Amino acid sequence: MRAIAGQMSDNRPIQRNREQKQRQLRELKETLAGMKSHTSPSLRASLTSKIAALEAELGGTKAR
């Protein structure tokens, strides 16, 4: 099934406000802290990079 122009499935990033980004950052940190020792290193690296990107984005937003 093809997507119609303007649908949320258009492969574009979801726009989040500051509170949503802070909540997502908190949830990602909790997820990372709660991971078992046998969790794949690539999944840990993926979460760590997403956390770093969110922290950088939120840090840049504070300076404005």
Steps between C-alpha positions, in 0.01 A plus 500: 500500500639837403509795734310816415702822500491661842443179696707429810655207310687733263832403661561836661604567859232550760498857630525502879488793738745550785294315764455198273874491430580517870255217570648290220852564633396394850334184365804409289730541801271279710493239223878502473540468877252212513663293227624154588866408466431276199349781292677541167775763486354646181169571676685667788701708252182601317333616822816681612525687170130598513546625857805703398313651204204599718727648767683705236173619351356594839827668595485705181140597572589631847765737361249680276 
